[in-house]
Amino acid sequence: MHPGEDACPDPVEVHQEPWPPAARGVCGSSVTGEAVAASPVPGATPQLLVSGVAHRSPGLLSAVTSIQRLNTTGGVAPTGPCTTGTTVSVPYTADHTFWVKA
């Protein structure tokens, strides 16, 4: 842990929707990002480099400067027509790496 970080457990929720992407620590710290680069992945949601542009609350995510979304699988919207009033879940997996200044 770095000075000023709380002693919260590690779990972090990462949200792509609604846009912009954001991550929230279990103890309330958060970082909102802006996508600065994308790399297509056939049959999967793109890999991303996200710059941390806004932080909220001290804690695990308060010093994050960049987030990488790597090794994506799934997440591609289904083909075919949409049905009004129907919600479709599109599962995906990815590895998220959080970067801070040294």
Contacts in CASP RR format, 6 or more apart in sequence:
PFRMAT RR
TARGET T0000
AUTHOR 0000-0000-0000
METHOD contacts of the structure
MODEL  1
MHPGEDACPDPVEVHQEPWPPAARGVCGSSVTGEAVAASPVPGATPQLLV
SGVAHRSPGLLSAVTSIQRLNTTGGVAPTGPCTTGTTVSVPYTADHTFWV
KA
1 7 0 8 1.000
2 63 0 8 1.000
2 100 0 8 1.000
4 58 0 8 1.000
4 59 0 8 1.000
5 58 0 8 1.000
5 59 0 8 1.000
5 60 0 8 1.000
5 62 0 8 1.000
5 63 0 8 1.000
6 27 0 8 1.000
6 29 0 8 1.000
6 58 0 8 1.000
6 59 0 8 1.000
6 60 0 8 1.000
8 25 0 8 1.000
8 26 0 8 1.000
8 27 0 8 1.000
8 59 0 8 1.000
8 60 0 8 1.000
9 26 0 8 1.000
10 60 0 8 1.000
11 25 0 8 1.000
11 26 0 8 1.000
12 23 0 8 1.000
12 24 0 8 1.000
12 25 0 8 1.000
12 26 0 8 1.000
12 60 0 8 1.000
12 61 0 8 1.000
12 96 0 8 1.000
12 98 0 8 1.000
13 23 0 8 1.000
13 24 0 8 1.000
13 25 0 8 1.000
13 26 0 8 1.000
14 21 0 8 1.000
14 22 0 8 1.000
14 23 0 8 1.000
14 67 0 8 1.000
14 69 0 8 1.000
14 96 0 8 1.000
15 21 0 8 1.000
15 22 0 8 1.000
15 23 0 8 1.000
15 24 0 8 1.000
16 45 0 8 1.000
20 32 0 8 1.000
20 33 0 8 1.000
20 34 0 8 1.000
20 35 0 8 1.000
20 53 0 8 1.000
21 32 0 8 1.000
21 33 0 8 1.000
21 35 0 8 1.000
21 48 0 8 1.000
21 50 0 8 1.000
21 67 0 8 1.000
22 30 0 8 1.000
22 31 0 8 1.000
22 32 0 8 1.000
22 33 0 8 1.000
23 30 0 8 1.000
23 31 0 8 1.000
23 61 0 8 1.000
23 64 0 8 1.000
23 67 0 8 1.000
23 96 0 8 1.000
23 98 0 8 1.000
24 30 0 8 1.000
24 61 0 8 1.000
25 59 0 8 1.000
25 60 0 8 1.000
25 61 0 8 1.000
27 57 0 8 1.000
27 59 0 8 1.000
27 60 0 8 1.000
28 56 0 8 1.000
28 57 0 8 1.000
28 59 0 8 1.000
29 55 0 8 1.000
29 56 0 8 1.000
29 57 0 8 1.000
29 58 0 8 1.000
29 59 0 8 1.000
29 60 0 8 1.000
29 61 0 8 1.000
29 62 0 8 1.000
30 55 0 8 1.000
30 56 0 8 1.000
30 57 0 8 1.000
30 61 0 8 1.000
31 52 0 8 1.000
31 54 0 8 1.000
31 55 0 8 1.000
31 56 0 8 1.000
31 61 0 8 1.000
31 62 0 8 1.000
31 64 0 8 1.000
31 67 0 8 1.000
31 98 0 8 1.000
32 52 0 8 1.000
32 53 0 8 1.000
32 54 0 8 1.000
32 55 0 8 1.000
32 56 0 8 1.000
33 50 0 8 1.000
33 51 0 8 1.000
33 52 0 8 1.000
33 53 0 8 1.000
33 54 0 8 1.000
33 67 0 8 1.000
34 50 0 8 1.000
34 51 0 8 1.000
34 52 0 8 1.000
34 53 0 8 1.000
35 48 0 8 1.000
35 49 0 8 1.000
35 50 0 8 1.000
36 49 0 8 1.000
36 50 0 8 1.000
36 51 0 8 1.000
37 48 0 8 1.000
37 49 0 8 1.000
38 46 0 8 1.000
38 47 0 8 1.000
38 48 0 8 1.000
38 49 0 8 1.000
39 46 0 8 1.000
39 47 0 8 1.000
39 48 0 8 1.000
40 46 0 8 1.000
41 47 0 8 1.000
41 72 0 8 1.000
43 74 0 8 1.000
43 76 0 8 1.000
44 72 0 8 1.000
44 73 0 8 1.000
44 74 0 8 1.000
44 75 0 8 1.000
44 76 0 8 1.000
44 92 0 8 1.000
45 72 0 8 1.000
45 74 0 8 1.000
45 75 0 8 1.000
45 76 0 8 1.000
45 92 0 8 1.000
45 94 0 8 1.000
46 72 0 8 1.000
47 68 0 8 1.000
47 69 0 8 1.000
47 70 0 8 1.000
47 71 0 8 1.000
47 72 0 8 1.000
47 94 0 8 1.000
48 67 0 8 1.000
48 68 0 8 1.000
48 69 0 8 1.000
49 66 0 8 1.000
49 67 0 8 1.000
49 68 0 8 1.000
50 66 0 8 1.000
50 67 0 8 1.000
50 68 0 8 1.000
50 69 0 8 1.000
51 65 0 8 1.000
51 66 0 8 1.000
52 64 0 8 1.000
52 65 0 8 1.000
52 66 0 8 1.000
52 67 0 8 1.000
55 61 0 8 1.000
55 62 0 8 1.000
55 63 0 8 1.000
55 64 0 8 1.000
61 98 0 8 1.000
63 100 0 8 1.000
63 101 0 8 1.000
64 98 0 8 1.000
64 99 0 8 1.000
64 100 0 8 1.000
65 99 0 8 1.000
65 100 0 8 1.000
65 101 0 8 1.000
66 98 0 8 1.000
66 99 0 8 1.000
67 96 0 8 1.000
67 97 0 8 1.000
67 98 0 8 1.000
67 99 0 8 1.000
68 96 0 8 1.000
68 97 0 8 1.000
68 99 0 8 1.000
69 94 0 8 1.000
69 95 0 8 1.000
69 96 0 8 1.000
70 94 0 8 1.000
70 95 0 8 1.000
70 96 0 8 1.000
70 97 0 8 1.000
71 93 0 8 1.000
71 94 0 8 1.000
71 95 0 8 1.000
72 92 0 8 1.000
72 93 0 8 1.000
72 94 0 8 1.000
73 92 0 8 1.000
73 93 0 8 1.000
73 94 0 8 1.000
74 90 0 8 1.000
74 91 0 8 1.000
74 92 0 8 1.000
74 93 0 8 1.000
75 90 0 8 1.000
75 91 0 8 1.000
75 92 0 8 1.000
76 90 0 8 1.000
77 90 0 8 1.000
78 88 0 8 1.000
78 90 0 8 1.000
END
